[in-house]
Amino acid sequence: MVTSTRGVWDVLAGYFERTYDDAVVYGDRESETVLHEGEVRVLANGWVELPTGRLLSPDAVHHVDPVTEA
């Protein structure tokens, strides 16, 4: 029998996490409250990690818009 030292969550988390080099994190539906601009990592559990290591709660973040260059 083969036993992994990594949990199932650790293995699957990579599939659900997203890293954006340039994005805008909004705190409201109308996109008026900007919480952060720049690099972010959206974790599998819904928390948003900033480059400083600070985390934004899923309750505080309404949506994340990646910035696409035309």
Steps between C-alpha positions, in 0.01 A plus 500: 500500500625845408436783743551863406648749744291772339131540575238495230435871556868580437493310173176655376572855620731563205211445262283764667755770582558784255785749483460828314794728420267795460146512638259725683327371815162659568299507820163579345281406207515846341882483474534824696692368800849393393672288765821430306660547159789289375618145557268268695454132565149363550521199728285190472313592819395839355750719685702747292872521577684825430874517419567625855356176640186673623175310444164645400195311624250354252238703690683825416567426132214521251700414188844503339542637149820401321644789297546401139712706269350572161 
